Amino acid sequence: MGWLAIVNAAIFLALGALHFYWALGFTWALDVVVPAKPTGEKMLSPSAAASTVVGIGLCMMAAVHLANARLWLTEFPQVIKYSTLAMAIVFLLRTIGDFKWVGLFKKITTTPFAKNDTRYYVPLCLFLSAS
């Protein structure tokens, strides 16, 4: 269990760093991580502030997993327990998706985002939910 929590923490830290990278104005991989219509029009245009907030949230998720691995001491074991459960539920819901743009049951499947969603994002979310 401890090694799996460390793997999850590393994943969340890497994803957090990527969001901070985007918040600084860099654009590497941005064209394939945002859902788009088949016409190529992006569904959303995340701001630097939004990317920063997501990056902070991902780092907090890493901290929860470090606490689960007993590498981060906490006086609130119930908070860690329920935070872990909440993350599992959120990532399971993301795996299932919205039945149109993201997830296992998406209808739009031909865009670069949709292909990456099927190939990478859905399996990653399922792994994070299960672990």
N, C-alpha and C positions, 0 to 999 in steps of 0.2 A: 504493500500500500504506500509506503514512504517514497519509493522510487517513482511511482506513478504520479504522486502529487508533485514531485520535483519536475517531472516531464511536463505536466500541465502548467506549472509555474513558469517554466522556460518558454512554453508556447505563448502564454499570456504576456510575458515580458517582451518577447519578440514582436507580438502584434501591437502592444502598447508603443514600442519604439517606432514601429512603422507608422502609427497614427501621429506620433509627435513629428516624425519626418514630414508627413503631409501637412501638418499644422504649420510647419516652417516655410511652406510654399513649394516644396518639391513635388513633382508630379509622377515619378516612376510608378508604374502599375495602376495608376488611378483610372485609366480607361477601361480596365477589366475587373474592377472591384465594385463598381457602382452599377446597379441594374439600369438597363437601357431598353427603349422600345425597339422593335425591329427596324425602325427608320434610323436608328442610331442616336436618337434624342435621349439624354440621360434623365432618369427618373428623379434625381435629386443632385444638388450641387453642394456638398458639405463645406461649411466654412472652416476657417482655422480654429475658431472657438469650439465648434462641434467636434472637430478632430481631436482637440486637446482634451475635451471632456471625456470622449471615448477612450483616449489613451490613459487618462487617469483611472477610469473605471477598470480597464484591463489590468493595470498595475495593481489595483486593489484586489482584483480576482487572483492575481499571482500571490499576493500577500496571504490571502485565505488559504491557498494551496500550500504555501510555505508553513503556515500554522498547522495544516493537516499533516505535514511531514515532520512536524515538531522541530522545525528549523527556525520558527518564529514563535516566541512565547506569547501567550495571550491569557488574560484573566477572564476572558469571556468565551468559554468553550461552546456555550449554546449559540452564540452569535455565529461562530465559525461553522457549527453544525448546520444551522438553518441557512446560512449564506451558501454553503456547498450544495444543499438541496435546491435552493432557488436557482443557482447557476445550472444545475443539471436539468431543471425544468425549462429554463429559458433556452438552453441549447437544444433540447429535444424539440421544443416548439419551432426553433429556427430550422432544424433538420426537416420537420414536416413542411414548413413554409406557409405561404399565403395563398397557395393554389393558383397563382397567376405568374408572379415574377421570380420568386425564390423558393427553394426547398425541393424536396423529393417529388412533389405533385404539381410543379409549376407547369403552366401551359406554354409560356414563351420559352423555347428551347434553342433557338438558332443564333442568338446574340453572343458576342464574345463573353459577356458576363455569365450568361446562362450555361455556356459550355464549361467555364471555370467553376461555376456553382456546382454543377453535376460532378465534375472531376475532383475538385479540391475542397470547396467550402462545405458542402453537405457532409462528406465523410469526416472532415475535421470536426464539425459541430456534433455529429453522432459520437465520435470518439470522446469529445469533451463532455458530452452528456453522460455517456456510459461510465466514464472513468471518474 
